Amino acid sequence: MTGSDLVMYEEEFNRIDSELQKLYKQTNATVVFLVDKNGQLIASAGETQNVDTTSLASLTAGNIAATGGIAKLLGEKEFTILFHEGEKDNIHISLVGQRVILVVIFDHRSSIGLVRLRVKKATESLAKIFDEIESKAKKEKLESKIEESPFAEISEEDIDNLFR
């Protein structure tokens, strides 16, 4: 599933939101958000009022893309975790199931060890949710193709009559 064909269902969105809220609390983060690989914000938790999440989401996706280029040059498939340390804030970026990007921004109230541990568990849960979304989307697409088939309304009798 690429970012452009991501279909979000309310039930799964609520589960994603719940995971982000839980991660936000467990890591004592400032902000936690989820972005697709095209840079579109999917969901967020925490103190987002002072953060330009749209720009941050876009730049994070660009960071992942650039790092992916570096990985290929080094013979790696992809770097799945990135960490940037600043004077006041730190940012932990990880890929979830090669589909979306999970971002945790935290300060001195937390540690990289705690963030990595909690992100690992959250990533597993989020990957399962996105697997379910993909399965649901494929099933609905298949069902709609069957319903929309131009031959669905043609009976065997119609075909026999046509060739008599």
C-alpha positions as CSV (number, residue, x, y, z in Angstrom):
1,M,0.0,0.0,0.0
2,T,1.5,3.3,-1.0
3,G,0.6,6.5,0.7
4,S,-1.6,7.6,-2.2
5,D,-4.0,4.7,-1.9
6,L,-4.3,4.8,1.9
7,V,-7.9,4.5,2.9
8,M,-8.6,5.4,6.5
9,Y,-11.6,3.9,8.3
10,E,-13.1,5.4,11.4
11,E,-12.6,2.4,13.6
12,E,-8.9,2.0,12.6
13,F,-8.3,5.7,12.9
14,N,-9.6,5.7,16.5
15,R,-7.2,2.8,17.3
16,I,-4.3,4.7,15.7
17,D,-5.2,7.8,17.7
18,S,-5.4,5.7,20.9
19,E,-1.9,4.2,20.2
20,L,-0.5,7.7,19.7
21,Q,-2.1,9.0,22.9
22,K,-0.7,6.0,24.8
23,L,2.8,6.5,23.3
24,Y,2.6,10.2,24.1
25,K,1.9,9.5,27.8
26,Q,4.3,6.5,28.1
27,T,7.2,8.4,26.7
28,N,6.5,11.7,28.4
29,A,6.9,13.2,24.9
30,T,6.1,16.7,23.7
31,V,4.5,15.6,20.5
32,V,3.8,12.3,18.7
33,F,2.5,12.2,15.2
34,L,2.1,9.8,12.3
35,V,2.8,10.8,8.7
36,D,2.4,9.0,5.4
37,K,5.5,8.8,3.1
38,N,4.1,11.7,1.0
39,G,4.3,14.0,4.0
40,Q,0.6,14.1,4.9
41,L,-0.2,14.2,8.6
42,I,-2.4,11.2,9.6
43,A,-2.8,11.8,13.3
44,S,-1.1,13.5,16.2
45,A,-1.0,13.6,20.0
46,G,0.4,16.0,22.5
47,E,1.2,19.7,22.5
48,T,0.6,20.4,18.8
49,Q,-0.6,23.9,19.2
50,N,2.9,25.3,19.2
51,V,4.2,23.1,16.3
52,D,3.6,23.6,12.6
53,T,2.7,19.9,12.1
54,T,2.1,20.3,8.4
55,S,5.6,21.6,7.7
56,L,7.1,19.1,10.2
57,A,5.2,16.2,8.5
58,S,6.4,17.3,5.1
59,L,10.0,17.8,6.2
60,T,10.0,14.4,8.1
61,A,8.9,12.6,4.9
62,G,11.7,14.4,3.0
63,N,14.2,13.4,5.7
64,I,13.1,9.7,5.3
65,A,13.4,10.0,1.5
66,A,16.9,11.5,1.8
67,T,18.0,8.9,4.3
68,G,16.6,6.2,2.0
69,G,18.9,7.5,-0.7
70,I,21.9,7.3,1.6
71,A,20.9,3.8,2.6
72,K,20.9,2.7,-1.0
73,L,24.3,4.2,-1.6
74,L,25.6,2.2,1.3
75,G,23.9,-1.0,0.1
76,E,21.2,-1.0,2.8
77,K,17.5,-1.5,2.0
78,E,16.4,1.4,4.3
79,F,17.3,2.9,7.6
80,T,14.1,2.4,9.7
81,I,15.0,4.5,12.7
82,L,16.5,8.1,12.8
83,F,17.3,10.1,15.8
84,H,18.2,13.8,16.0
85,E,19.5,15.4,19.2
86,G,19.1,19.1,19.9
87,E,19.9,21.4,22.7
88,K,16.3,21.4,24.0
89,D,14.4,18.8,22.0
90,N,15.1,15.5,20.4
91,I,13.3,13.8,17.6
92,H,12.9,10.0,17.1
93,I,11.7,9.0,13.6
94,S,10.8,5.4,12.7
95,L,9.1,3.7,9.8
96,V,6.1,1.6,10.5
97,G,5.7,-1.4,8.2
98,Q,7.4,0.5,5.3
99,R,4.1,2.4,5.1
100,V,4.0,5.4,7.4
101,I,6.4,7.4,9.6
102,L,6.1,7.6,13.4
103,V,7.6,10.8,15.0
104,V,8.2,11.4,18.7
105,I,9.5,14.7,19.8
106,F,10.7,14.8,23.4
107,D,12.9,16.8,25.8
108,H,14.9,16.3,29.0
109,R,11.8,14.8,30.7
110,S,12.4,11.6,28.8
111,S,15.3,9.5,27.5
112,I,16.1,7.9,24.2
113,G,16.1,4.5,25.8
114,L,12.5,4.9,27.0
115,V,11.4,6.3,23.7
116,R,13.0,3.5,21.7
117,L,11.4,0.9,24.0
118,R,7.9,2.4,23.8
119,V,8.2,3.1,20.0
120,K,9.1,-0.5,19.3
121,K,5.9,-1.7,21.0
122,A,3.8,1.0,19.4
123,T,5.3,0.3,16.0
124,E,4.2,-3.4,16.3
125,S,0.6,-2.3,17.2
126,L,0.4,0.3,14.4
127,A,1.8,-2.2,11.8
128,K,-1.0,-4.6,12.7
129,I,-3.6,-1.8,12.3
130,F,-2.2,-0.8,8.9
131,D,-2.2,-4.5,7.8
132,E,-5.9,-4.6,8.8
133,I,-6.6,-1.4,6.9
134,E,-4.9,-2.8,3.8
135,S,-6.9,-6.0,4.0
136,K,-10.1,-4.2,4.4
137,A,-9.3,-1.9,1.5
138,K,-8.4,-4.8,-0.8
139,K,-11.6,-6.7,0.2
140,E,-13.8,-3.6,-0.5
141,K,-12.0,-3.0,-3.8
142,L,-12.6,-6.6,-4.9
143,E,-16.2,-6.4,-3.8
144,S,-16.7,-3.2,-5.8
145,K,-15.1,-4.6,-8.9
146,I,-17.5,-7.6,-8.8
147,E,-20.5,-5.2,-8.4
148,E,-19.3,-2.9,-11.1
149,S,-18.5,-5.5,-13.7
150,P,-20.1,-4.6,-17.0
151,F,-20.9,-8.3,-17.5
152,A,-22.6,-8.8,-14.1
153,E,-26.1,-8.0,-15.5
154,I,-25.7,-10.3,-18.6
155,S,-27.1,-13.7,-18.2
156,E,-26.2,-16.9,-20.1
157,E,-29.6,-16.6,-21.8
158,D,-28.6,-13.2,-23.1
159,I,-25.4,-14.6,-24.5
160,D,-27.2,-17.5,-26.1
161,N,-29.8,-15.2,-27.7
162,L,-27.0,-13.0,-29.1
163,F,-25.4,-15.9,-31.0
164,R,-28.5,-17.5,-32.4
